[in-house]
Amino acid sequence: MGAPKQPRKKTHRSKTGRWAPLRGKALKRRWQDPEYRAKHTERLRQYAAVSRGRATGHWDGMTLAEAMAINAAARERAELIVTKMKEKGVVDENIHPDAEKALKCAIEIIDGGANTQTKLSAARLVLDFRMSKPTSKTEVTLNAAEKWLAEIENDEATEAAGDTKATA
């Protein structure tokens, strides 16, 4: 990943990069003033409304409004897919509401713009809903030694019957 391409500027340093303690003190004094605080807070709020930076729920290079539109479309497709899965019998009709919500959310993540690792985790969850995991068959024999001895005895009996037929 590495460092950001344009690191943010720090207010407490001068242009040369040296420590400038007076700048920090001046900024603290300004923020103590209620008029400056209200004006600057409003300016920060306006900047955040039009910012192209990332927040939770959307990815780099998109505004929050663009990402929310994509996520809303993915949510609608997820609901449609889950209802079709119920109709076709892929998912049980009487599925628990929380499980249904989890399935919708996983399908929404797959359709929406998440990173690859998140999409793969969601796809694994959908597959767990859709397909049952294979069951392993194991036969437990408590009397393994006795069974083995009985098999040997049967083998000897068949060999002895075969020898009597061959000699007769």
C-alpha positions as CSV (number, residue, x, y, z in Angstrom):
1,M,0.0,0.0,0.0
2,G,2.6,2.5,1.0
3,A,2.3,6.1,2.0
4,P,-0.4,8.4,0.6
5,K,0.5,10.2,-2.6
6,Q,-0.1,13.6,-1.1
7,P,0.3,13.5,2.7
8,R,-1.8,16.0,4.6
9,K,-0.1,19.2,5.7
10,K,0.5,19.5,9.4
11,T,-0.2,22.9,10.9
12,H,2.4,22.8,13.6
13,R,5.3,22.6,11.1
14,S,6.8,25.4,9.0
15,K,7.5,25.3,5.3
16,T,11.0,23.9,6.0
17,G,9.5,21.1,8.0
18,R,10.9,22.3,11.3
19,W,8.8,22.3,14.5
20,A,6.9,25.6,14.9
21,P,5.4,25.6,18.4
22,L,4.0,29.2,18.1
23,R,1.7,28.1,15.2
24,G,0.2,25.4,17.4
25,K,-0.4,27.9,20.2
26,A,-1.9,30.4,17.9
27,L,-4.3,27.8,16.5
28,K,-5.3,26.8,20.0
29,R,-6.0,30.4,20.8
30,R,-8.1,30.8,17.7
31,W,-10.2,27.7,18.5
32,Q,-11.0,29.1,21.9
33,D,-12.8,32.0,20.3
34,P,-16.5,30.9,19.9
35,E,-17.0,33.0,16.7
36,Y,-14.0,31.5,15.0
37,R,-15.0,28.0,16.1
38,A,-18.6,28.4,14.7
39,K,-17.3,29.8,11.4
40,H,-14.6,27.2,10.9
41,T,-16.9,24.3,12.0
42,E,-19.4,25.4,9.4
43,R,-16.6,25.6,6.7
44,L,-15.4,22.1,7.7
45,R,-19.0,20.8,7.5
46,Q,-19.4,22.2,3.9
47,Y,-16.1,20.7,2.9
48,A,-17.1,17.3,4.2
49,A,-20.4,17.5,2.2
50,V,-18.6,17.9,-1.1
51,S,-15.4,16.0,-0.3
52,R,-14.3,13.2,-2.6
53,G,-12.6,11.3,0.2
54,R,-13.7,7.9,1.3
55,A,-16.0,7.1,4.1
56,T,-17.6,3.9,5.2
57,G,-19.7,2.4,2.5
58,H,-17.9,3.7,-0.6
59,W,-14.6,3.4,-2.3
60,D,-11.9,5.7,-3.6
61,G,-12.8,8.2,-6.4
62,M,-16.5,8.4,-5.7
63,T,-18.7,10.8,-3.8
64,L,-20.8,9.4,-1.0
65,A,-24.0,10.1,-3.1
66,E,-22.7,8.1,-6.1
67,A,-21.8,5.2,-3.8
68,M,-25.1,5.3,-2.0
69,A,-26.9,5.1,-5.4
70,I,-24.9,2.0,-6.3
71,N,-25.5,0.4,-2.9
72,A,-29.3,1.1,-3.1
73,A,-29.4,-0.6,-6.5
74,A,-27.5,-3.6,-5.1
75,R,-29.9,-3.7,-2.2
76,E,-32.9,-3.9,-4.5
77,R,-31.2,-6.6,-6.6
78,A,-30.4,-8.6,-3.4
79,E,-34.0,-8.5,-2.3
80,L,-35.2,-9.7,-5.7
81,I,-32.6,-12.5,-5.8
82,V,-33.6,-13.7,-2.3
83,T,-37.3,-13.8,-3.3
84,K,-36.4,-15.8,-6.4
85,M,-34.3,-18.2,-4.3
86,K,-37.4,-18.7,-2.1
87,E,-39.7,-19.4,-5.0
88,K,-37.3,-21.9,-6.6
89,G,-36.8,-23.7,-3.3
90,V,-33.1,-23.0,-3.1
91,V,-33.7,-21.3,0.3
92,D,-36.3,-22.6,2.8
93,E,-39.6,-20.7,2.7
94,N,-39.7,-20.5,6.5
95,I,-36.1,-19.1,6.8
96,H,-35.4,-17.2,10.0
97,P,-35.7,-13.4,9.4
98,D,-32.1,-12.8,10.7
99,A,-30.8,-15.5,8.3
100,E,-32.7,-13.9,5.4
101,K,-31.3,-10.5,6.3
102,A,-27.8,-11.9,6.4
103,L,-28.3,-13.5,3.0
104,K,-29.6,-10.2,1.5
105,C,-26.6,-8.3,3.0
106,A,-24.1,-10.9,1.6
107,I,-25.7,-10.6,-1.9
108,E,-25.7,-6.9,-1.6
109,I,-22.0,-6.9,-0.8
110,I,-21.3,-9.1,-3.8
111,D,-23.2,-6.8,-6.1
112,G,-22.0,-3.6,-4.6
113,G,-18.5,-2.1,-4.7
114,A,-16.6,-3.8,-2.0
115,N,-13.0,-5.0,-2.1
116,T,-12.2,-8.5,-3.3
117,Q,-11.6,-10.1,0.1
118,T,-15.0,-8.8,1.4
119,K,-16.7,-10.1,-1.8
120,L,-15.2,-13.5,-1.4
121,S,-16.3,-13.7,2.2
122,A,-19.8,-12.8,1.2
123,A,-19.8,-15.3,-1.7
124,R,-18.7,-18.1,0.7
125,L,-21.6,-17.2,3.0
126,V,-24.1,-17.4,0.1
127,L,-22.6,-20.8,-0.9
128,D,-23.1,-22.0,2.6
129,F,-26.7,-21.0,2.4
130,R,-27.2,-22.5,-1.0
131,M,-25.3,-25.8,-0.8
132,S,-24.9,-28.1,2.1
133,K,-21.4,-29.2,3.0
134,P,-20.6,-32.8,2.1
135,T,-21.0,-35.3,4.9
136,S,-18.3,-37.7,5.7
137,K,-19.3,-41.3,6.2
138,T,-17.5,-43.2,8.8
139,E,-18.4,-46.7,10.0
140,V,-17.6,-47.3,13.6
141,T,-16.8,-50.9,14.4
142,L,-16.3,-51.6,18.1
143,N,-15.5,-55.2,17.6
144,A,-12.9,-54.8,14.9
145,A,-10.7,-57.6,16.0
146,E,-13.6,-60.0,16.3
147,K,-14.9,-59.0,12.9
148,W,-11.4,-59.6,11.4
149,L,-11.2,-63.0,13.0
150,A,-14.6,-63.9,11.6
151,E,-13.6,-62.8,8.1
152,I,-10.4,-65.0,8.3
153,E,-12.5,-67.9,9.6
154,N,-14.9,-67.5,6.6
155,D,-12.0,-67.3,4.2
156,E,-10.5,-70.5,5.6
157,A,-13.9,-72.2,5.4
158,T,-14.3,-71.3,1.7
159,E,-10.7,-72.4,1.0
160,A,-11.3,-75.7,2.7
161,A,-14.6,-76.2,0.8
162,G,-12.7,-75.4,-2.4
163,D,-10.0,-77.9,-1.6
164,T,-12.5,-80.7,-1.0
165,K,-14.2,-80.0,-4.3
166,A,-10.8,-80.0,-6.0
167,T,-9.8,-83.4,-4.6
168,A,-13.2,-85.0,-5.2
